[in-house]
Amino acid sequence: MLLDPAPGTAGNTRSAVDTLRLQVQNIALCSHIRPHDGEATGVTYELNEEQKSIQDLVRRVAREKVAARADEIDRTAEYPHDMFELLKDLGLFALPFPPEYGGIGSTLAACIAVEELGRVCYNTGYLLVVQWTPFGAIFAGGTEEQKQRLLPGLASGELRGSLSLTEPQSGSDVSGIKTTARRTADGYVLNGAKIWATNSDIADFILVAAKTQDESGAPLGINLFIVDKGTPGLTVGRKEDKMGARGVPSCPLFFDNARISAESRLGPEGGEGFKVAMEALNTSRPIVAARAVGIAQGAIDHTVKYIQERRAFGHAISDFQGARWMVADMAMQTEAARQLVYRTAAMVDAGVTGKALAPMAAMAKCFASDVAMKVATDAVQLFGAAGVSAEYPINRYFRDAKVVQIIEGTNQVQRNIIAGSLLGKAAK
Ligand SMILES: Cc1cc2nc3c(=O)[nH]c(=O)nc-3n(C[C@H](O)[C@H](O)[C@H](O)COP(=O)(O)OP(=O)(O)OC[C@H]3O[C@@H](n4cnc5c(N)ncnc54)[C@H](O)[C@@H]3O)c2cc1C
């Protein structure tokens, strides 16, 4: 299904917001959205009435309340508190969380919401995604006490989280981190430095990856630790000045003998707990990929409008076959990405995990973000010099698309996962 183009003047904003809030609440009360085929290996999907309704309503809210803010958020690179409050008010943070933690348990609905917001404003869609990034790790590796403490708050928007793996010397190679968590009599003491911890300056807690050591400093493997805002010894540094994804800050973190309790550790000590948490990131990968679909569709929306208005050689640009075929390719690739993302999301909702999910999740993220980059590049080309000018929004889509190819595991790393599922590990 191709989404209808360019923002219009649909409906009354207040009623769209109210209706969406009610819709999310009703679904939370009544049902756990499921794909219509629960077989792990043959998952298919069809958007059910609730999901279609969420799509329609988020689309309206995006056009009527979010689109007008998109350029300003990008230009000022200031955290959009108003957009966070809007999403919270609508109840959208709840979408992927299981009902027992206040959600409706639908990764597919989460993808649809992210896509529709990202279509007009990447940064507002990003507010949902950062809220959901720590969720998978806590859900997979957390104790019931940790889940009860953190997940309902994330689902309602009362709490904000951040996930910090990357360090100056190691991004893709997580095993190369140097931050340590040394066991003490009553917990751990953290030392080290992180970079690119998105949302960390606003978050109530940060999930921090560190190399766990016993009291003597002997290595025990990597763990994630829940570090609360304001923990003595934790300093959040100055935010990066980014090319894209500018509205949600990414900051360095410094740990100088930061003391945390034993209950802050996620999962058992050593590599196993970390592995479980990292595998859980596969479940949020379709949501990351949905951002890319939103970017691609938004770039198409703007391009279709622009080339019908802009004229050259006595014709609208949209009359030239060369331009028409470019737009056809953009639509074709975007639709293929959308179907891959929705199907992967349906697999997550059907409970597919591990080796069955990992390559699909990698394909969805890699393919959708490569498509977003290609589509946004062609969109800028079709705008001509206007595509380069800050007067038009299209260069924002181009800059944001580049970011999605790099974050949450670069697209080379995704290709390694896919190849590994076919060929096993490469010989060294
Ligand atoms: C906007 C933004 C937000 C971010 N938010 C977060 C966050 O919230 N939390 C967090 O922990 N991190 C975050 N990051 C960091 C991000 O996860 C890393 O940048 C990413 O994992 C890549 O790591 P790197 O930059 O160190 O690149 P490197 O690992 O140094 O890689 C450099 C290049 O080499 C390639 N490469 C590396 N290894 C291989 C290989 N085995 N095979 C083939 N090619 C390879 C990479 O694909 C890349 O092209 C964010 C980054 C950005 C830009």
The ligand as an SDF file (V2000), in Angstrom:
LIG
                    3D

 53 58  0  0  0  0  0  0  0  0999 V2000
   23.4400   10.1720   15.9820 C   0  0  0  0  0  0  0  0  0  0  0  0
   24.0900    9.0400   16.7010 C   0  0  0  0  0  0  0  0  0  0  0  0
   23.5000    8.5350   17.8440 C   0  0  0  0  0  0  0  0  0  0  0  0
   24.1220    7.4970   18.5460 C   0  0  0  0  0  0  0  0  0  0  0  0
   23.5390    7.0540   19.7030 N   0  0  0  0  0  0  0  0  0  0  0  0
   24.1720    6.0980   20.4210 C   0  0  0  0  0  0  0  0  0  0  0  0
   23.6320    5.6810   21.6800 C   0  0  0  0  0  0  0  0  0  0  0  0
   22.5840    6.1400   22.1140 O   0  0  0  0  0  0  0  0  0  0  0  0
   24.3310    4.7560   22.3940 N   0  0  0  0  0  0  0  0  0  0  0  0
   25.4990    4.2150   21.9540 C   0  0  0  0  0  0  0  0  0  0  0  0
   26.0590    3.3810   22.6410 O   0  0  0  0  0  0  0  0  0  0  0  0
   26.0240    4.5950   20.7560 N   0  0  0  0  0  0  0  0  0  0  0  0
   25.3890    5.5130   19.9840 C   0  0  0  0  0  0  0  0  0  0  0  0
   25.9230    5.9250   18.7980 N   0  0  0  0  0  0  0  0  0  0  0  0
   27.1810    5.3460   18.3470 C   0  0  0  0  0  0  0  0  0  0  0  0
   26.9640    4.3120   17.2490 C   0  0  0  0  0  0  0  0  0  0  0  0
   26.3270    3.1800   17.7610 O   0  0  0  0  0  0  0  0  0  0  0  0
   28.3210    4.0050   16.6460 C   0  0  0  0  0  0  0  0  0  0  0  0
   28.7650    5.1770   16.0110 O   0  0  0  0  0  0  0  0  0  0  0  0
   28.2890    2.8630   15.6700 C   0  0  0  0  0  0  0  0  0  0  0  0
   28.0390    1.6450   16.3340 O   0  0  0  0  0  0  0  0  0  0  0  0
   29.5780    2.7480   14.8800 C   0  0  0  0  0  0  0  0  0  0  0  0
   30.6760    2.8020   15.7060 O   0  0  0  0  0  0  0  0  0  0  0  0
   31.8860    3.7970   15.3810 P   0  0  0  0  0  0  0  0  0  0  0  0
   31.3350    5.1240   15.0800 O   0  0  0  0  0  0  0  0  0  0  0  0
   32.8740    3.6790   16.4590 O   0  0  0  0  0  0  0  0  0  0  0  0
   32.4980    3.2460   14.0250 O   0  0  0  0  0  0  0  0  0  0  0  0
   33.6420    2.1240   13.9140 P   0  0  0  0  0  0  0  0  0  0  0  0
   33.2420    0.9110   14.6560 O   0  0  0  0  0  0  0  0  0  0  0  0
   34.9570    2.7430   14.1940 O   0  0  0  0  0  0  0  0  0  0  0  0
   33.5550    1.8030   12.3550 O   0  0  0  0  0  0  0  0  0  0  0  0
   34.1270    2.6470   11.3490 C   0  0  0  0  0  0  0  0  0  0  0  0
   33.7270    2.0660    9.9860 C   0  0  0  0  0  0  0  0  0  0  0  0
   34.2470    0.7350    9.8700 O   0  0  0  0  0  0  0  0  0  0  0  0
   33.1790   -0.1700    9.6000 C   0  0  0  0  0  0  0  0  0  0  0  0
   33.4130   -1.4430   10.2800 N   0  0  0  0  0  0  0  0  0  0  0  0
   33.6930   -1.6480   11.5790 C   0  0  0  0  0  0  0  0  0  0  0  0
   33.7960   -2.9560   11.8390 N   0  0  0  0  0  0  0  0  0  0  0  0
   33.5610   -3.6080   10.6630 C   0  0  0  0  0  0  0  0  0  0  0  0
   33.5240   -4.9740   10.2670 C   0  0  0  0  0  0  0  0  0  0  0  0
   33.7160   -5.9670   11.1390 N   0  0  0  0  0  0  0  0  0  0  0  0
   33.2450   -5.2640    8.9660 N   0  0  0  0  0  0  0  0  0  0  0  0
   33.0420   -4.2710    8.0710 C   0  0  0  0  0  0  0  0  0  0  0  0
   33.0700   -2.9570    8.3860 N   0  0  0  0  0  0  0  0  0  0  0  0
   33.3280   -2.6320    9.6730 C   0  0  0  0  0  0  0  0  0  0  0  0
   31.9420    0.4960   10.1430 C   0  0  0  0  0  0  0  0  0  0  0  0
   30.7630   -0.0050    9.5340 O   0  0  0  0  0  0  0  0  0  0  0  0
   32.2120    1.9500    9.8120 C   0  0  0  0  0  0  0  0  0  0  0  0
   31.8720    2.1940    8.4670 O   0  0  0  0  0  0  0  0  0  0  0  0
   25.3230    6.9350   18.0640 C   0  0  0  0  0  0  0  0  0  0  0  0
   25.9010    7.4330   16.9010 C   0  0  0  0  0  0  0  0  0  0  0  0
   25.3040    8.4660   16.2180 C   0  0  0  0  0  0  0  0  0  0  0  0
   25.9490    9.0020   14.9680 C   0  0  0  0  0  0  0  0  0  0  0  0
  1  2  1  0
  2  3  1  0
  2 52  2  0
  3  4  2  0
  4  5  1  0
  4 50  1  0
  5  6  2  0
  6  7  1  0
  6 13  1  0
  7  8  2  0
  7  9  1  0
  9 10  1  0
 10 11  2  0
 10 12  1  0
 12 13  2  0
 13 14  1  0
 14 15  1  0
 14 50  1  0
 15 16  1  0
 16 17  1  0
 16 18  1  0
 18 19  1  0
 18 20  1  0
 20 21  1  0
 20 22  1  0
 22 23  1  0
 23 24  1  0
 24 25  2  0
 24 26  1  0
 24 27  1  0
 27 28  1  0
 28 29  2  0
 28 30  1  0
 28 31  1  0
 31 32  1  0
 32 33  1  0
 33 34  1  0
 33 48  1  0
 34 35  1  0
 35 36  1  0
 35 46  1  0
 36 37  1  0
 36 45  1  0
 37 38  2  0
 38 39  1  0
 39 40  1  0
 39 45  2  0
 40 41  1  0
 40 42  2  0
 42 43  1  0
 43 44  2  0
 44 45  1  0
 46 47  1  0
 46 48  1  0
 48 49  1  0
 50 51  2  0
 51 52  1  0
 52 53  1  0
M  END
$$$$
